[in-house]
Amino acid sequence: MESSFYLPIFLIAGGIIFLIIFFHYVPFFLWLSAKVSGVNISLIQLFLMRIRNVPPYIIVPGMIEAHKAGLKNITRDELEAHYLAGGHVDKVV
């Protein structure tokens, strides 16, 4: 067979592997729920939370609850610092 036959197969397989890795490290649906709720957070910030060993699935719902309650002074950095200090984000907000 020709080598041009294998190229689309490798590209499709590489794209699927990239998407699997992307969705593993970047919680896209959590970002989407934050955007729908009006919370301003980027995909890069969610990715960096994972690198800093802060679970985004704990911080983002806290940010959404704070936003819906009208608490505009609570930032993502403060919630991350509170979590890293051993606090319970869900009980604070």
Summary of the structure (lengths in Angstrom):
residues: 93
radius of gyration: 18.2
end to end distance: 61.7
largest distance: 63.6
contacts: 223
relative contact order: 0.11
helix: 73%
strand: 0%
